[in-house]
Amino acid sequence: MKLNKRIGNIEDFRKIFIRGKPFRHIVISDFLENNDAKKVAEALKKEKFEEKDSDLFQFRQTGNLKFSRSAKIREFYEFMASDGRRFVSEISGIKLNRGVDMAGSLYIDTDYLLCHDDRLQGRKIAYVFYLCKDFIEADGGALAFLEDLNGKPGKVRGRHFPKWNSLMLFEVSKKSWHEVEEVIGKKKRYALGGWIH
């Protein structure tokens, strides 16, 4: 599995990441070769998803995909733990360890994830690789970034709607307030995501 050959320039990505507001982030379109992305998406849809439901969230999630029975999912995991990790480290300027967490997520109509910062167990970079049809505002499901107000989340300062074969990266910090806004309608929001330590 390889990055898309036409993906772009690392230096340009680094500038975008560093200038990200309200905290450092970047969205990289056409992350993998399209055929690879299709195969990973097909494999993800065959994984077992468990419903997660509380007063803070409602969505479906797989177990730890490091141990997936799918060769294609394991291949993507190994890619993110090696070449993908080095790519992310170059963009962010952050030294990353070999630790990579990965699970699949599925949000359908009325699913959501309320505001949080992701700080836990040495997480340095959060990533989301979208494997769903492009979403627009009417579909909901945006990854929303909120400003930090003295250690608490404030107003939404950016919305990023899922886009096929795109990778979202952001630095995990005490200011990385974010949420997944409610999905509205019939589109299914499939993604692979987790953290790099």
N, C-alpha and C positions, 0 to 999 in steps of 0.2 A: 504494500500500500504506500502511495506517495502523495505528497502535496501536489496540487495542480501546478503544472509548469508555468502557467501564466499568472500565478498568484500575486506577484508584486514584489516590491523592494523592502527588505528588512529595515533599512534606515528610515524609509517613509513610514512604515508601520510603527517604529519606535517613537517617532515624533507624535503620531496620532495618539498612541497609548499614553504617553507622558502628559499630553495636553488634555486628556479626557476629563470631563467635568460631569458630575460633581466629585468624581474620584477616577483614578486612572483606569482606562478601559479601551477596548477596540473591538470592532466587528469586522471580520475578514470574510468577504464573499468568495464563493467558488473555492472553498478550502481544499477539497479533494477533487481529483478527476471525477467527472460526473458519473461515469460508469461504476467507479468504486463507491461513490456515495449511494447510488441506487442499490447496490448489493448489500451495503451495511444497513440501509433502511429496510430492505426486505427481511434481513436476518433479525433486526430489532423487533419487527412486528410479530415475529414468531416466539419471542421471549415471553415468559410468564410474568404478568403484571399483577401486583397486589394493590388493592384499594387502600389509600391512606386518607384518614378522615379524622379531623379534630376541629376545635374552634379556630385553629390557626391555618389550616390547609385542607384541601380536598383535591386529590389527584391520584394517579396510579404510578407505581414504581416497580422496577425489577430489583432483584437482589444484586450483589456484587458481581459485576460482569467480568471480572478477572477470571472467574470460574465458569463462565458460560460454556455450554456444550456446542455452541456455534463457532465453527472455525473462523468465519468472517468477523464475528464480534471479538473474538480473542485476538485476531489479527489487528483490528482497530485499537484494542487495548494496548497491545505491544507497541504499536506505532506511537500512541500517545505517551507511553512510558519511555520511549527512546527518541526517535527523530522529532516527534511532535513536542516532547518536553524541551529538547534543545532549541527548537524553533521558538517556543514560548519564552524561554529564558533569554534568547537574543532580543526579542521584541521588548520584553519587560525590563531587562537589565537586572533581573533578580536571579540569584543563584538558587536553582531548584534541585531538590533531592530526587531520588528514584521513586519516592512514594507518589502513586497516582490512584485516586479513588474514582470509580466509574459505575454509574447505574443508568438505566433507561428510565425516562419519564414519559407519561402520556396524560395530557390534559384534554378533557372533552367538555361539552357544554356545562357551564356553571362551576367548573373547577378553578381553583385559585391557590395562591400561597401568599400569606400576609408578610409584612415587612420584617426583615431580620438582617444581620450583618455577616453571617457565615463564619465568624471567628470561632475556631475550635481545632484542637489537636494539630497545631502547626501548619494549618492551611495557608498557602501563600497566594495562589492564583486559583480563581474559580473559572470554569469553562463550561460552555453549553454549545453543543454541536447540533444544529437544527436539521431534522430529517423529515420535514413536513412541507406541505404546500405553503406558499407565501401567505402570511396573514396581513390583513389591513385593519384599520382602526375599528371597523364594524364587526370584526371577528373577535376583538378583545385579545387576551393572551399575551399582551406586551410584557417584556421585562422592564419594569420601571425603576429608575434610579432616583433616590431621594437625597436632598441636601442634609447635612449634619448641623444640628442646632445644639451646641454644647453637650454632645454625647447622646443626643436623641434625634430620631428622624424628623425631618421637616417636610417641605413641599416637594412634590415630584419635579425633578429638573431634567428628565430625559426619559423617553419611551423608545424601546427597541422591539419592533415586531418581528416574530420569527420569519426567517427567510431561508428557503431551501439551500442546503449545502453551505451554510454560513457558520462561522465559529465566533462566538462571543467570549472574550477574555476580560476579566477584571481583577484588580488587586484586592485581596481580602485585607481589610483593616478595620479599625474601630469606627471608620466613617463610611464603610461600604454598605449603606442601607439600600435594600432592594426588595422588590416583590414581583410576583407574577399576577398580573391583573386577570380578572375573571374572563374565562373563555365564553364567547357568546355564539351559539349556532352549531353547525354540523362539522366544521373542520376539526381534525384531530391534530393536536400539538405534540408530535413525537420529537424526542431529543435524547442525545447521550450527554451526560454531564457529570461533573464532580469537581474535584480539587487536585491540584498539584502541590506537593509539600516542599 
